């Protein structure tokens, strides 16, 4: 029992307050929503994803034309 007292006291004095501060800071940031920079980054990622989707669709169309059985080959792999 005496062995547990020191770690518990250290936890309550040092770890718990830091943990609570970080927890509530992150909750506040989440409730505030996206910053302008994060919103801009999100829009850039959306644009990149759309470009990649278009490129993949184009590549699949090319493969469908040049090698119609390519899908069946890769489904069995």
N, C-alpha and C positions, 0 to 999 in steps of 0.2 A: 504494500500500500504506500509506503514512504517513497518507493521508487517512482511512483506515478505523480506525486505532488509537484516536483520540479518541472517536468515537461508540461503539465497542465497549466501551471502558473506562467511559464514562458509562452505557451500558446495563447493564453488569455491576455497577456500584456503586449505581446509583439505581433503575433500572427493574426489573431482575430480582428483587431482594429484595421490593419492593412487590408485584410480580406474584405471587410465591410466597406471601407472607403472605395476600393476598386470596384466592388459589386455595384454600389449605388452610383458611382461615376459612369459606369458602362450603361446602367439603366437610364440615366439622364440623357446620355448621348443617343441612345436608341429612341427615346421618346421625342427628341428634338428633330429627328428625321435626317435626311441627307444634307450635307453641306453642298455649296455650289460646285466645289471641286469634285466631290463624289458623284454628284448628279451629272457633271460633264463627263467624267470617266465612264459612268454607266451608259450614257448616250453613245460614247465612242465604242464601247464594247458591243452595244446593240447593233451599231452600224457595221462593225467588223463581222459580227455573227451573220448578219444579212448578206454581206458580200460573200462570206464563206459558203453559206447556203446556196447562193446563186452559182458559185463556182462548182460546187459539188453536183448540183443539178445539171449544169452544162457538161461536166465530165461524164456523168451517167448517161446523158443523151448521146454523147460521142461514142461511148462504149456500147450503148444499145445499137447504134448504127453500124459500127465497125465489127463488133463481136457480140451478136445477140445472145449467145449462151454464157456470157460472163457471169451473170447473176447466179445461174444454176451451179456453176463451177465453185463459186465462193460460198454458197449456202451449204455445200457438202463438206467444206474444209473445216 
